[in-house]
Amino acid sequence: MRLRNCEAYSYRAESTVPSFDDKGPVVFMDGECALCSGAARAIAKADRAGEYRICPIQSELGRAVLEHYGLDPKNPDSWLYLVDGKPYSSLDAVIRVGIRLTYTSLMVVYLAD
């Protein structure tokens, strides 16, 4: 799916999006999905610098940010990654998270669970 409002930090001008700490990368994912919960745990373990934030799409913030980018917060496949204010979704988001965390550390942590 093609995202709308892709300018960096465009959500800051949206009155329906609550303000949040966006100094580091933020991952928006389904908080009720077992696979997503596993991915969130893997990210948290691999994030040695402690820079990532995970936000469930069921939260007020998660819903508002996804809607801002034209994604359906009721769709458990909706996955959004914000870094430096820029949005990425789907496989592009997963790849960018993996690159930033390094594939090796992420895979070791995920497979160790």
N, C-alpha and C positions, 0 to 999 in steps of 0.2 A: 504494500500500500504506500502510496505517495503521501508524505507528510505535508501539511500546510503550515504557514507561518514559520519558515525555517531560518529566519534571520536570528543571529545569536542574541540570546536573552530576550526574545520577543515576548515571552510570558510575563516579564516584569511590567509591561504596559497593559496587561489584561486584568481588568478589575475583578474578574471571577476567580483568578488564581491567587491563592493565599501566598504571602511572602514566605520564603524558605531559604535556608543556607545553601547557596549554590556555588560556594568557593571550590568545592571538589566535585568529582563525578557523582551523579545520582542515577540509580537504576530503578525504574518503575516496573514492577511485575506483579503478577497475580499472587496475593497473599494466601489464597486458599488451595492452590495447586501444589501437590506433593513434589512434582518435578521442579517447579519454580522455587519452592522452599529449599530443596536440595541445592539448587543453583545459588540461592542467596547465602546459604551456609558456606558453600565452596568459595564464593567471592569474599565473604567475611574472613575466612581462614587464610586465603591467599593474599589478602590485602594487608601486607606487612606494615605499610605506611599509615594505615587507618584513615585513608582518604575517601573511601566509598561510603555512600549512604544508600540504603535500600528503602524504597517507599512502596507499600502495597497499593495497587490500583483501586482497591475498595475504599481507601481513605478519601477524605475531602480533597486533600492536595493531589493525590493520585488521579482521581476523577477529573479534577479541573485541568491538570496539566495535559492529560491524554486528550480531553475534549478540545483544548487549545490547539493541539496538533492534528486534530481531525481523526483521532483514534477512538474506538469504542471501548470505554472502561468496563463494559459488561462482557467483553470478549476476552476469555482467558489467554488467548494467543497474543493479545496486545502486550508488547514489551517495548519499553522506551529507555534509551540511554542518553542522558544529558552530560556533556563534558564541554567546559568552556562556553556554556550557554547554548551549544549547538545540539540539536536533536538527531538521534539515529534510531531506527527501528528494525525489527525483525532480525534476520541473519546478520545484517550490517552491524547492528548493535552488539550482538553476541561476539562477533569477530573483534570489534574494537575493544570490548571489555577484556577479552582474552589476550589481545596484544598488549594492552596496558598492564595487565597483571602478569603477563608472560604465560604462554600456553603451558609450559612445563609445570610451573607452580600450581596453576589452576587444575590441571589434570591429575597431578599427584594428590592434591587435597581431595578432589572429587572421588578418585578411585580408592582412596584410603578409607572413605566412609563406609 
